[in-house]
Amino acid sequence: MADSPTVALLGGGMLGQALLEGALASGEWPAGAFRVTTGREESARRVRERFGVACGTDDANAVEGAGLVLLCVKPRTLPSVCRAIAPALAAGVPVVSCAAGVPLADLRSWLPESAAVIRAMPNLPCRVRSGMTVLCPAEGVPEEATARAETFFQSLGRVRRLGEEHLDTVTGLSASGPAFLYLVLESLTDGGVMAGLPRGAAMELAAQTTLGAARMVLETGEHPAALKDAVTTPAGCTISALLKLEDGRLRSVLARAVEEAARAAAGLRPQTRSGGPASPAAAAPPEEAP
Ligand SMILES: NC(=O)c1ccc[n+]([C@@H]2O[C@H](COP(=O)([O-])OP(=O)(O)OC[C@H]3O[C@@H](n4cnc5c(N)ncnc54)[C@H](OP(=O)(O)O)[C@@H]3O)[C@@H](O)[C@H]2O)c1
């Protein structure tokens, strides 16, 4: 994209690299558009070698002149990173925090008033441009700033805007969700292997079937229950297997997993020793996320 803004991506770890890989693959964001940082020079070198982007450890330097700032560090690191970049941020620049559980109010208290603070909750399939990202701008953020962040995440998959009250649940569903589905995929594969399929074939069948089933929901707009019924012939093999899944309480186990992950996400906010929200200087030992 000829007029793509410079993107400062602070935190080139699992999520940061997924965003980077997807954006570069989209063809809309050239390697020259990125300034990435990590905590250690050793990781910065690996990012430079793998992606051919500028990557160092100086956060303030990375955000200078940037048109979009993405914060992909752990929640516990966020207060100090915000403090470090605050003096170097241009007025009005969108600062997008991907950290689970850290509210807009905390971000606003750590960043200059002139920054356009936005929360995002992307997921790792952004790496293959099949991500799901939810965006939530702080009150008063100009539409132009949110649209700039949206344009970035749209090159990595689907984007939806939701109110902040939903973000912990979003974390439990679409950010943690790929891990739940990998477990399901592994189990389906094992079932195929148990019944005699070669493992590679079983994995391909399980993954493509999962992809196809998901696309049916998104592209037809039909309810999953109706789509399930279409696969289920009377006295057939599918209904007999579905009853096994009901015996194992698969539905409630998966639904409860989302509920549990959402609850854990709500507990990720960095705390001071007195139990209040962290000042940039005083983040206590934290949880990891999502
Ligand atoms: N992983 C997911 O699926 C996912 C999904 C949605 C949201 N998130 C959110 O994304 C954030 C990162 O998660 P992650 O899984 O990517 O963690 P991660 O793999 O541990 O990555 C964290 C990165 O931050 C870097 N870092 C540490 N201190 C830094 C500093 N002062 N300045 C710049 N970078 C610094 C680390 O570098 P070093 O390795 O050199 O220390 C590392 O590259 C979290 O807030 C999480 O809630 C993650």
The ligand as an ORCA input file, in Angstrom:
! r2SCAN-3c Opt
* xyz 0 1
  N      -0.925    -15.191     22.078
  C      -2.199    -14.960     21.731
  O      -2.894    -15.820     21.161
  C      -2.824    -13.599     22.009
  C      -4.088    -13.285     21.465
  C      -4.648    -12.041     21.762
  C      -3.998    -11.148     22.580
  N      -2.787    -11.482     23.103
  C      -2.102    -10.486     23.950
  O      -0.883    -10.166     23.305
  C       0.108     -9.844     24.253
  C       1.363    -10.647     23.953
  O       1.082    -12.022     24.078
  P       2.059    -13.094     23.413
  O       1.378    -14.403     23.545
  O       2.501    -12.627     22.065
  O       3.292    -13.018     24.425
  P       4.839    -13.292     24.137
  O       4.982    -14.339     23.068
  O       5.489    -13.529     25.444
  O       5.363    -11.920     23.520
  C       5.653    -10.807     24.309
  C       6.681    -10.017     23.559
  O       6.896     -8.794     24.247
  C       8.293     -8.519     24.168
  N       8.670     -7.529     25.183
  C       8.963     -7.674     26.501
  N       9.263     -6.484     27.043
  C       9.147     -5.560     26.039
  C       9.340     -4.169     25.950
  N       9.676     -3.440     27.014
  N       9.171     -3.565     24.745
  C       8.793     -4.257     23.657
  N       8.599     -5.597     23.672
  C       8.779     -6.228     24.850
  C       8.915     -9.869     24.372
  O      10.272     -9.848     23.980
  P      11.355    -10.842     24.671
  O      10.929    -12.231     24.283
  O      12.643    -10.422     24.101
  O      11.233    -10.610     26.165
  C       8.043    -10.690     23.445
  O       8.494    -10.567     22.125
  C      -0.493    -10.123     25.640
  O      -0.861     -8.922     26.238
  C      -1.722    -10.971     25.332
  O      -2.761    -10.735     26.266
  C      -2.184    -12.671     22.823
*
